[in-house]
Amino acid sequence: MEKWFVYALRSLYDGNLYIGISRNSSRRLQAHNKGVTRSTKSRRPFVLIYQESCSSRNEAREKEKFYKSGKGREFLKNLGSPVAQPVVAGGC
């Protein structure tokens, strides 16, 4: 099984969150910051504020759904400033 990651980015432009999944979150962050991703192109730049490793794509999708929910967004919001807080690595 390949390892997947659910990740959260914070826009330094408007402060909003973007939550997604990828097998390589650092490469995905670069794509977001280069403007390759249409949905985030206008909100660049981004910083990685959270990532969590998962053992499957399905597991990562379930975590992504949670972090896009009210409780999940509240958890991410409570992480604080992206500059002051290191990336938190959790596990599924």
Order of alpha helices (4+ residues) and beta strands (2+ residues): beta-beta-alpha-beta-alpha-alpha-beta
